[in-house]
Amino acid sequence: MCDYCSWIKRAFEKANIKTENFEEANCGITVEPIIIVHGGAGNIPKFAREFMLQEVKNAARDTYEKLMNGTNAIDAVVLAINHMESRKYFNCAKGGSVDINGDVVMDAAVMNNNFEAGCVGSIRDIEHPIDLARAVLEKTDHVLLVENGAQRFAVSIGIPILSSGSLLLCEAPPPSINSQEIDDFQNEDEFKEFDNYIPKIVQHLVEKSMEIPQEKLAECVTRRLSNKNEEQKEFEIEEPMDLSLSAVGAVAFDQEGKFVCGTSTAGNRGKLIGSISSIGTVIGCGIFANRFGCASVSGEDTAIYTYAPARKIVEKLKMSASIESSLIEELNNFETETDQSNVGAIAVNAIGEAAVFFKTLHFPWAICQNGRIYYGCVKGEKFSEKIPNLKKVYNCKCNK
C-alpha cells in the first residue's frame, strides 16, 4: 500500500470510520490523462479538410474517454491510430499513398517511456500496421521487422492478411469546386476568382458542351503563368488542389503517468519498391520517448531522416525547457537547416503538459485534457469544446 493510502487509512481508523471497503474509497493518487492526435503534415484541399479534422477529433475524444476510465497509454495510442488507419484520406493503411506499382505499402512505429520500441517497414495488406508494430515491441526482442519477415510474424501471431488490393481506395476525391459554382458565373470578376482552377473549369465547360469565353480564358491563363501579387499567391497556397500528407500519429499520457508515442504511414506517393520511411521506422525521426517525455512528428521524410526532430524535441526537455518552446525551437531549427517547412509535431512531457506546433500548411490535430477537446488544422487556429457526459474512474496506483 502506498504512503498516501496508508495515511488515509490511519485517518479513517482514528475517526472510527470502517475501512472494510477502503479500496472503494478511490483514495490513490492518479494524474489527469491526455491524448493528442494528428492526421499528418501537408496540404489538404477543402473537400477533405472538414472530414479529416472531424475524424481526428473523434479519434482523440473516443480514446480520451477510455483513458479516463483507466486505459493505459499504449492502448490509447494504438486505438487512436487504428481509427485513422480505417478512414479515407489519411496517408496510412486504407486509402494510403501507393508506390510505383500502385500498391499501398506501409510503415508504423510505437515507443514508450521505458525506452522500448517496435517498428514495421514495407508491409502490405494489413488493416492496422500499428498493431503489428506494437506486437514487435511486446512479443519480440527486436525493434524493426520489414517486408516478408514482418508479414510472416503477423501471420504467426494471428494478425490477418487481407486480400491484395483491399486497402486501395477506389473512391475518387470530389473536385475542389462544384458545378454550380461554375454555372453561376455572371461576370468577368467572378470568373477571375477561379483562375487558379482553370484546368477544372475548362474540363467542366467542355464536358457540358458550353462555349468558353475566349477573352476571359486567355486573360486567366496569362495571369496563371505570370507572377501574381501577394494576395493571389496566398489564395493559391491556402487552397491546394491535391491531397498530399505525411504520417499520422498520437501521443498519450495515462493515469499512472506513463506515456507512449506512435506513428503510421504509407510513405511517399510513387516510392520505389523496398523504400521505407524514416518517420515509421527510425527511432528519433518520427517518434521518440524517454523519461522526460515523448513526441510524434510528421512531414517531409528525407529531411526528417537527416534531422531526427523527434529525439531533439524530447532531449531538449532534459534542460527543463517548456514543452511548447521545445517544439517551436526545434521545428524552427528544422526549417532553417533543411530548408523544409513541411513538418509538424505533437508532444507530452513527464508532468502531463501537452503541445502542438507545425510549420506546414495543414496539420489536423486534437488534444483532450481536463475534460475539454482542443483542435485545429491551419496556423493560428485553435477551437475548444467541453466533452459532455465524461466520467472518470480513479484507480489507486497501489492496487495495480
PEHUFEN-V948724 format. One record per pair of residues at least 12 apart in sequence whose C-alpha atoms are under 8 Angstrom apart, sorted by sequence separation. I is the first residue (numbers start at 1). J is the second residue. D is the distance in whole Angstrom. If there is no record, write none. Layout:
i->I j->J d->D
i->I j->J d->D
This chain:
i->64 j->76 d->8
i->93 j->105 d->8
i->107 j->119 d->7
i->108 j->120 d->5
i->120 j->132 d->7
i->249 j->261 d->8
i->250 j->262 d->5
i->265 j->277 d->8
i->285 j->297 d->7
i->286 j->298 d->6
i->297 j->309 d->7
i->314 j->326 d->8
i->331 j->343 d->7
i->344 j->356 d->8
i->345 j->357 d->6
i->364 j->376 d->6
i->365 j->377 d->6
i->372 j->384 d->7
i->373 j->385 d->5
i->9 j->22 d->7
i->39 j->52 d->7
i->63 j->76 d->6
i->93 j->106 d->7
i->107 j->120 d->5
i->108 j->121 d->7
i->119 j->132 d->8
i->120 j->133 d->5
i->249 j->262 d->5
i->250 j->263 d->7
i->297 j->310 d->6
i->313 j->326 d->6
i->331 j->344 d->8
i->344 j->357 d->6
i->345 j->358 d->6
i->354 j->367 d->8
i->363 j->376 d->8
i->364 j->377 d->4
i->372 j->385 d->6
i->373 j->386 d->6
i->39 j->53 d->8
i->92 j->106 d->7
i->107 j->121 d->4
i->119 j->133 d->5
i->249 j->263 d->4
i->265 j->279 d->8
i->296 j->310 d->6
i->313 j->327 d->6
i->344 j->358 d->4
i->363 j->377 d->5
i->364 j->378 d->7
i->372 j->386 d->4
i->373 j->387 d->7
i->106 j->121 d->6
i->107 j->122 d->6
i->118 j->133 d->5
i->119 j->134 d->8
i->248 j->263 d->6
i->249 j->264 d->6
i->265 j->280 d->6
i->295 j->310 d->6
i->343 j->358 d->6
i->344 j->359 d->6
i->362 j->377 d->6
i->363 j->378 d->6
i->371 j->386 d->6
i->372 j->387 d->5
i->63 j->79 d->7
i->106 j->122 d->5
i->107 j->123 d->7
i->118 j->134 d->6
i->120 j->136 d->8
i->247 j->263 d->6
i->248 j->264 d->6
i->263 j->279 d->7
i->264 j->280 d->6
i->294 j->310 d->8
i->295 j->311 d->8
i->343 j->359 d->6
i->344 j->360 d->7
i->362 j->378 d->5
i->371 j->387 d->6
i->39 j->56 d->6
i->63 j->80 d->6
i->105 j->122 d->5
i->106 j->123 d->5
i->118 j->135 d->7
i->119 j->136 d->7
i->247 j->264 d->6
i->248 j->265 d->6
i->263 j->280 d->6
i->313 j->330 d->6
i->342 j->359 d->6
i->343 j->360 d->5
i->361 j->378 d->6
i->362 j->379 d->7
i->38 j->56 d->6
i->105 j->123 d->6
i->106 j->124 d->6
i->118 j->136 d->5
i->119 j->137 d->8
i->247 j->265 d->4
i->279 j->297 d->7
i->286 j->304 d->7
i->295 j->313 d->7
i->312 j->330 d->7
i->327 j->345 d->7
i->341 j->359 d->5
i->342 j->360 d->4
i->361 j->379 d->7
i->8 j->27 d->8
i->37 j->56 d->6
i->105 j->124 d->5
i->117 j->136 d->8
i->118 j->137 d->4
i->182 j->201 d->7
i->198 j->217 d->8
i->246 j->265 d->7
i->247 j->266 d->7
i->279 j->298 d->7
i->285 j->304 d->6
i->295 j->314 d->7
i->327 j->346 d->8
i->341 j->360 d->5
i->342 j->361 d->7
i->344 j->363 d->7
i->371 j->390 d->7
i->37 j->57 d->8
i->59 j->79 d->8
i->60 j->80 d->6
i->104 j->124 d->7
i->105 j->125 d->8
i->110 j->130 d->7
i->117 j->137 d->5
i->118 j->138 d->8
i->247 j->267 d->7
i->285 j->305 d->6
i->294 j->314 d->6
i->327 j->347 d->8
i->359 j->379 d->8
i->59 j->80 d->5
i->104 j->125 d->8
i->108 j->129 d->6
i->109 j->130 d->6
i->116 j->137 d->7
i->246 j->267 d->7
i->293 j->314 d->6
i->309 j->330 d->7
i->358 j->379 d->8
i->5 j->27 d->6
i->37 j->59 d->7
i->59 j->81 d->8
i->107 j->129 d->7
i->108 j->130 d->5
i->132 j->154 d->7
i->198 j->220 d->8
i->246 j->268 d->7
i->279 j->301 d->6
i->285 j->307 d->7
i->286 j->308 d->8
i->288 j->310 d->5
i->289 j->311 d->8
i->292 j->314 d->7
i->309 j->331 d->7
i->5 j->28 d->6
i->37 j->60 d->6
i->106 j->129 d->7
i->110 j->133 d->6
i->121 j->144 d->7
i->123 j->146 d->7
i->124 j->147 d->8
i->198 j->221 d->7
i->263 j->286 d->7
i->278 j->301 d->6
i->282 j->305 d->8
i->285 j->308 d->4
i->286 j->309 d->7
i->287 j->310 d->5
i->288 j->311 d->5
i->292 j->315 d->8
i->4 j->28 d->7
i->36 j->60 d->6
i->59 j->83 d->6
i->109 j->133 d->5
i->110 j->134 d->6
i->118 j->142 d->7
i->119 j->143 d->6
i->120 j->144 d->5
i->121 j->145 d->6
i->122 j->146 d->6
i->123 j->147 d->5
i->192 j->216 d->8
i->263 j->287 d->7
i->277 j->301 d->6
i->278 j->302 d->7
i->284 j->308 d->5
i->285 j->309 d->6
i->286 j->310 d->6
i->287 j->311 d->7
i->290 j->314 d->7
i->293 j->317 d->7
i->323 j->347 d->7
i->4 j->29 d->8
i->35 j->60 d->6
i->59 j->84 d->7
i->108 j->133 d->6
i->109 j->134 d->8
i->118 j->143 d->5
i->119 j->144 d->5
i->120 j->145 d->5
i->121 j->146 d->4
i->122 j->147 d->5
i->123 j->148 d->8
i->179 j->204 d->7
i->191 j->216 d->8
i->195 j->220 d->5
i->262 j->287 d->6
i->279 j->304 d->7
i->284 j->309 d->7
i->285 j->310 d->5
i->289 j->314 d->7
i->292 j->317 d->6
i->309 j->334 d->7
i->323 j->348 d->7
i->111 j->137 d->8
i->117 j->143 d->6
i->118 j->144 d->6
i->119 j->145 d->6
i->120 j->146 d->5
i->121 j->147 d->6
i->195 j->221 d->7
i->261 j->287 d->6
i->278 j->304 d->7
i->279 j->305 d->7
i->284 j->310 d->5
i->285 j->311 d->7
i->288 j->314 d->7
i->292 j->318 d->6
i->323 j->349 d->7
i->331 j->357 d->8
i->110 j->137 d->8
i->123 j->150 d->7
i->124 j->151 d->8
i->132 j->159 d->8
i->261 j->288 d->7
i->278 j->305 d->5
i->284 j->311 d->4
i->307 j->334 d->7
i->331 j->358 d->7
i->332 j->359 d->8
i->35 j->63 d->7
i->55 j->83 d->8
i->56 j->84 d->7
i->123 j->151 d->7
i->188 j->216 d->7
i->192 j->220 d->6
i->195 j->223 d->8
i->196 j->224 d->7
i->261 j->289 d->7
i->283 j->311 d->8
i->284 j->312 d->8
i->327 j->355 d->8
i->331 j->359 d->7
i->35 j->64 d->6
i->55 j->84 d->7
i->121 j->150 d->8
i->195 j->224 d->7
i->260 j->289 d->7
i->327 j->356 d->7
i->328 j->357 d->6
i->34 j->64 d->7
i->120 j->150 d->7
i->259 j->289 d->8
i->323 j->353 d->7
i->324 j->354 d->8
i->327 j->357 d->6
i->33 j->64 d->8
i->307 j->338 d->8
i->323 j->354 d->7
i->324 j->355 d->5
i->55 j->87 d->8
i->247 j->279 d->7
i->317 j->349 d->8
i->323 j->355 d->6
i->324 j->356 d->7
i->34 j->67 d->8
i->93 j->126 d->8
i->94 j->127 d->7
i->126 j->159 d->8
i->247 j->280 d->8
i->261 j->294 d->6
i->263 j->296 d->7
i->268 j->301 d->8
i->324 j->357 d->8
i->33 j->67 d->6
i->93 j->127 d->6
i->126 j->160 d->7
i->127 j->161 d->8
i->259 j->293 d->7
i->260 j->294 d->7
i->261 j->295 d->6
i->262 j->296 d->6
i->263 j->297 d->8
i->33 j->68 d->7
i->93 j->128 d->7
i->126 j->161 d->5
i->127 j->162 d->7
i->259 j->294 d->7
i->261 j->296 d->6
i->303 j->338 d->6
i->310 j->345 d->8
i->32 j->68 d->8
i->93 j->129 d->7
i->125 j->161 d->6
i->126 j->162 d->6
i->52 j->89 d->7
i->125 j->162 d->5
i->303 j->340 d->7
i->52 j->90 d->8
i->74 j->112 d->7
i->125 j->163 d->7
i->125 j->164 d->6
i->125 j->165 d->7
i->127 j->167 d->7
i->196 j->236 d->7
i->300 j->340 d->7
i->35 j->76 d->8
i->48 j->89 d->7
i->86 j->127 d->8
i->125 j->166 d->7
i->35 j->77 d->8
i->85 j->127 d->7
i->86 j->128 d->8
i->125 j->167 d->7
i->300 j->342 d->6
i->37 j->80 d->7
i->85 j->128 d->6
i->251 j->294 d->7
i->299 j->342 d->5
i->300 j->343 d->6
i->251 j->295 d->7
i->299 j->343 d->4
i->39 j->84 d->7
i->251 j->296 d->7
i->298 j->343 d->6
i->299 j->344 d->6
i->82 j->128 d->6
i->250 j->296 d->6
i->297 j->343 d->7
i->298 j->344 d->5
i->249 j->296 d->6
i->297 j->344 d->6
i->298 j->345 d->6
i->82 j->130 d->7
i->249 j->297 d->7
i->297 j->345 d->4
i->81 j->130 d->7
i->249 j->298 d->8
i->296 j->345 d->6
i->297 j->346 d->7
i->40 j->90 d->7
i->247 j->297 d->8
i->248 j->298 d->7
i->295 j->345 d->7
i->296 j->346 d->5
i->39 j->90 d->6
i->40 j->91 d->8
i->247 j->298 d->5
i->295 j->346 d->6
i->296 j->347 d->6
i->78 j->130 d->6
i->246 j->298 d->6
i->247 j->299 d->7
i->295 j->347 d->4
i->78 j->131 d->7
i->246 j->299 d->5
i->294 j->347 d->6
i->295 j->348 d->7
i->245 j->299 d->8
i->246 j->300 d->7
i->293 j->347 d->7
i->294 j->348 d->6
i->246 j->301 d->8
i->293 j->348 d->6
i->294 j->349 d->6
i->78 j->134 d->8
i->293 j->349 d->4
i->292 j->349 d->6
i->293 j->350 d->5
i->292 j->350 d->5
i->291 j->350 d->7
i->104 j->165 d->8
i->299 j->360 d->8
i->103 j->165 d->7
i->104 j->167 d->7
i->104 j->168 d->7
i->103 j->168 d->7
i->176 j->241 d->7
i->96 j->167 d->8
i->94 j->166 d->8
i->95 j->167 d->6
i->96 j->168 d->7
i->94 j->167 d->4
i->95 j->168 d->5
i->96 j->169 d->8
i->93 j->167 d->6
i->94 j->168 d->6
i->95 j->169 d->4
i->94 j->169 d->7
i->88 j->169 d->7
i->259 j->348 d->8
i->259 j->350 d->8
i->258 j->350 d->8
i->257 j->350 d->7
i->257 j->351 d->8
i->251 j->346 d->7
i->253 j->348 d->7
i->257 j->352 d->7
i->250 j->346 d->8
i->251 j->347 d->7
i->252 j->348 d->8
i->251 j->348 d->7
i->253 j->352 d->7
i->238 j->361 d->7
i->47 j->173 d->8
i->47 j->174 d->7
i->47 j->175 d->7
i->47 j->176 d->6
i->46 j->176 d->7
i->45 j->176 d->7
i->130 j->262 d->8
i->130 j->263 d->7
i->130 j->264 d->6
i->129 j->264 d->7
i->144 j->281 d->7
i->256 j->397 d->7
i->113 j->258 d->7
i->112 j->258 d->8
i->113 j->259 d->6
i->112 j->259 d->6
i->113 j->260 d->6
i->112 j->260 d->4
i->111 j->260 d->6
i->112 j->261 d->7
i->110 j->260 d->7
i->111 j->261 d->6
i->110 j->261 d->6
i->111 j->262 d->6
i->110 j->262 d->4
i->122 j->274 d->7
i->109 j->262 d->5
i->110 j->263 d->7
i->122 j->275 d->7
i->89 j->243 d->8
i->91 j->245 d->6
i->108 j->262 d->8
i->109 j->263 d->5
i->122 j->276 d->6
i->90 j->245 d->7
i->91 j->246 d->6
i->92 j->247 d->7
i->108 j->263 d->6
i->109 j->264 d->7
i->121 j->276 d->6
i->91 j->247 d->6
i->92 j->248 d->7
i->108 j->264 d->4
i->121 j->277 d->8
i->91 j->248 d->7
i->107 j->264 d->6
i->108 j->265 d->6
i->90 j->248 d->7
i->106 j->264 d->8
i->107 j->265 d->5
i->106 j->265 d->6
i->107 j->266 d->6
i->121 j->280 d->7
i->106 j->266 d->4
i->107 j->267 d->7
i->120 j->280 d->7
i->121 j->281 d->6
i->105 j->266 d->6
i->106 j->267 d->7
i->119 j->280 d->7
i->120 j->281 d->6
i->104 j->266 d->6
i->105 j->267 d->8
i->119 j->281 d->5
i->119 j->282 d->8
i->84 j->248 d->8
i->117 j->283 d->8
i->81 j->248 d->7
i->81 j->249 d->6
i->98 j->266 d->7
i->102 j->270 d->8
i->81 j->250 d->7
i->96 j->265 d->7
i->97 j->266 d->6
i->99 j->268 d->7
i->100 j->269 d->8
i->101 j->270 d->8
i->107 j->276 d->7
i->80 j->250 d->7
i->96 j->266 d->5
i->97 j->267 d->7
i->98 j->268 d->8
i->99 j->269 d->6
i->100 j->270 d->4
i->106 j->276 d->8
i->107 j->277 d->7
i->97 j->268 d->7
i->98 j->269 d->5
i->99 j->270 d->4
i->100 j->271 d->6
i->109 j->280 d->5
i->92 j->264 d->6
i->93 j->265 d->7
i->97 j->269 d->5
i->98 j->270 d->6
i->99 j->271 d->5
i->100 j->272 d->6
i->101 j->273 d->8
i->108 j->280 d->4
i->109 j->281 d->6
i->77 j->250 d->6
i->92 j->265 d->4
i->93 j->266 d->6
i->97 j->270 d->8
i->98 j->271 d->8
i->99 j->272 d->6
i->100 j->273 d->7
i->107 j->280 d->5
i->108 j->281 d->7
i->77 j->251 d->6
i->91 j->265 d->6
i->92 j->266 d->5
i->99 j->273 d->7
i->107 j->281 d->7
i->115 j->289 d->6
i->77 j->252 d->6
i->91 j->266 d->6
i->92 j->267 d->8
i->114 j->289 d->8
i->115 j->290 d->6
i->76 j->252 d->6
i->91 j->267 d->7
i->111 j->287 d->7
i->113 j->289 d->5
i->114 j->290 d->6
i->110 j->287 d->7
i->111 j->288 d->7
i->112 j->289 d->6
i->113 j->290 d->5
i->114 j->291 d->7
i->74 j->252 d->7
i->109 j->287 d->7
i->111 j->289 d->6
i->112 j->290 d->7
i->113 j->291 d->5
i->73 j->252 d->5
i->85 j->264 d->8
i->113 j->292 d->8
i->73 j->253 d->6
i->113 j->293 d->7
i->73 j->254 d->5
i->81 j->262 d->8
i->113 j->294 d->7
i->72 j->254 d->6
i->81 j->263 d->7
i->112 j->294 d->8
i->71 j->254 d->7
i->72 j->255 d->8
i->77 j->260 d->7
i->81 j->264 d->7
i->70 j->254 d->8
i->77 j->261 d->7
i->78 j->262 d->7
i->70 j->255 d->7
i->73 j->258 d->6
i->74 j->259 d->8
i->77 j->262 d->6
i->72 j->258 d->8
i->73 j->259 d->6
i->74 j->260 d->6
i->67 j->254 d->6
i->68 j->255 d->8
i->73 j->260 d->6
i->74 j->261 d->8
i->67 j->255 d->7
i->46 j->239 d->7
i->45 j->239 d->6
i->44 j->239 d->8
i->45 j->240 d->5
i->48 j->243 d->8
i->44 j->240 d->7
i->45 j->241 d->6
i->43 j->240 d->6
i->45 j->242 d->6
i->44 j->242 d->7
i->45 j->243 d->6
i->43 j->242 d->7
i->44 j->243 d->5
i->43 j->243 d->6
i->44 j->244 d->7
i->42 j->243 d->8
i->43 j->244 d->5
i->44 j->245 d->8
i->42 j->244 d->6
i->43 j->245 d->6
i->42 j->245 d->4
i->41 j->245 d->6
i->42 j->246 d->6
i->40 j->245 d->6
i->41 j->246 d->5
i->40 j->246 d->5
i->41 j->247 d->7
i->40 j->247 d->5
i->39 j->247 d->7
i->40 j->248 d->5
i->39 j->248 d->5
i->40 j->249 d->7
i->38 j->248 d->6
i->39 j->249 d->7
i->37 j->248 d->8
i->38 j->249 d->5
i->37 j->249 d->6
i->38 j->250 d->6
i->37 j->250 d->4
i->36 j->250 d->6
i->37 j->251 d->7
i->35 j->250 d->7
i->36 j->251 d->5
i->35 j->251 d->6
i->36 j->252 d->6
i->35 j->252 d->4
i->34 j->252 d->6
i->35 j->253 d->6
i->33 j->252 d->7
i->34 j->253 d->5
i->33 j->253 d->5
i->34 j->254 d->7
i->33 j->254 d->5
i->32 j->254 d->7
i->33 j->255 d->5
i->31 j->254 d->7
i->32 j->255 d->6
i->31 j->255 d->5
i->33 j->257 d->8
i->30 j->255 d->5
i->31 j->256 d->6
i->30 j->256 d->6
i->31 j->257 d->6
i->30 j->257 d->8
i->41 j->298 d->5
i->42 j->299 d->7
i->40 j->298 d->6
i->41 j->299 d->5
i->40 j->299 d->7
i->42 j->342 d->6
i->41 j->342 d->6
i->42 j->343 d->8
i->41 j->343 d->6
i->41 j->344 d->6
i->40 j->344 d->8
i->64 j->368 d->6
i->64 j->369 d->8
i->60 j->366 d->6
i->60 j->367 d->7
i->61 j->368 d->7
i->38 j->346 d->7
i->56 j->364 d->7
i->57 j->365 d->7
i->60 j->368 d->6
i->37 j->346 d->8
i->56 j->365 d->6
i->57 j->366 d->6
i->36 j->346 d->7
i->56 j->366 d->6
i->36 j->347 d->8
i->53 j->364 d->5
i->52 j->364 d->7
i->53 j->365 d->7
i->61 j->373 d->7
i->57 j->373 d->8
i->41 j->358 d->8
i->43 j->360 d->8
i->34 j->352 d->7
i->36 j->354 d->8
i->42 j->360 d->6
i->43 j->361 d->6
i->44 j->362 d->6
i->57 j->375 d->7
i->33 j->352 d->8
i->41 j->360 d->6
i->42 j->361 d->6
i->43 j->362 d->5
i->32 j->352 d->7
i->34 j->354 d->8
i->41 j->361 d->8
i->42 j->362 d->5
i->41 j->362 d->6
i->42 j->363 d->7
i->41 j->363 d->5
i->53 j->375 d->8
i->69 j->391 d->7
i->40 j->363 d->6
i->41 j->364 d->8
i->53 j->376 d->7
i->68 j->391 d->7
i->69 j->392 d->6
i->70 j->393 d->7
i->39 j->363 d->7
i->40 j->364 d->7
i->53 j->377 d->7
i->68 j->392 d->5
i->69 j->393 d->5
i->70 j->394 d->8
i->38 j->363 d->7
i->39 j->364 d->5
i->65 j->390 d->7
i->68 j->393 d->6
i->69 j->394 d->8
i->70 j->395 d->7
i->38 j->364 d->6
i->39 j->365 d->6
i->61 j->387 d->8
i->65 j->391 d->8
i->38 j->365 d->4
i->37 j->365 d->6
i->38 j->366 d->7
i->49 j->377 d->8
i->36 j->365 d->7
i->37 j->366 d->5
i->36 j->366 d->6
i->37 j->367 d->7
i->36 j->367 d->4
i->35 j->367 d->6
i->36 j->368 d->7
i->34 j->367 d->7
i->35 j->368 d->5
i->34 j->368 d->6
i->35 j->369 d->7
i->34 j->369 d->5
i->33 j->369 d->7
i->32 j->369 d->7
i->33 j->370 d->8
i->32 j->370 d->7
i->30 j->394 d->7
i->30 j->395 d->7
i->28 j->394 d->8
i->30 j->396 d->7
i->28 j->395 d->7
i->29 j->396 d->6
i->30 j->397 d->7
i->26 j->394 d->6
i->27 j->395 d->8
i->28 j->396 d->4
i->29 j->397 d->7
i->26 j->395 d->6
i->27 j->396 d->6
i->28 j->397 d->6
i->26 j->396 d->6
i->28 j->398 d->7
i->23 j->396 d->8
i->2 j->397 d->8
i->2 j->398 d->6
i->1 j->398 d->5
i->1 j->399 d->8
